[in-house]
């Protein structure tokens, strides 16, 4: 009935309730190091270390690369040594060719002050009245008569 780990195994086609199907587990990612049978990475192997950095220069997490904990520690220490030796940058500031199509980062709402066009109460514009000519003064009215 069960495999000794708690809940009994269910058929993936079995209906679990209101139309919900059994969700299968995702297949674990396999590391680049495991596929290529690399046991150790030195800080001088920049081409391998670059695979584990994102476009900003940050170390990718193991859930993204598929590294085991031991491999992740080895990669992280090699990247740190390579940064100290100036073989890898600490931060990538200039945009590469692949990121040039994106514009500058937008400001967050908490970074900027109130926007006058959005936050201010809107005024209702009164209809434009025709130009009013001056009313004749009493002296001019009396002279016209």
DAVEN-V518029 format. One record per residue. PSI is psi as a letter, one per 30 degrees, with the letter a starting at -180 (* if undefined). Layout:
BEGIN
[[PSI] [PSI]]
END
This chain:
BEGIN
[[e] [l] [g] [g] [g] [c] [k] [l] [k] [l] [k] [f] [f] [k] [k] [f] [b] [i] [g] [k] [l] [k] [k] [l] [k] [k] [k] [k] [k] [k] [l] [e] [e] [e] [e] [g] [h] [j] [e] [k] [k] [l] [f] [f] [i] [e] [e] [e] [e] [f] [f] [g] [k] [a] [f] [f] [g] [l] [k] [k] [l] [f] [f] [e] [f] [g] [k] [l] [e] [e] [e] [e] [e] [e] [e] [e] [e] [e] [e] [e] [e] [e] [e] [e] [g] [g] [f] [k] [l] [e] [k] [j] [e] [k] [k] [l] [e] [f] [g] [f] [f] [k] [a] [l] [k] [l] [k] [l] [f] [f] [f] [l] [a] [k] [k] [e] [f] [e] [f] [k] [k] [k] [k] [k] [k] [k] [k] [k] [l] [l] [k] [k] [l] [k] [k] [k] [l] [e] [e] [e] [e] [e] [e] [f] [*]]
END
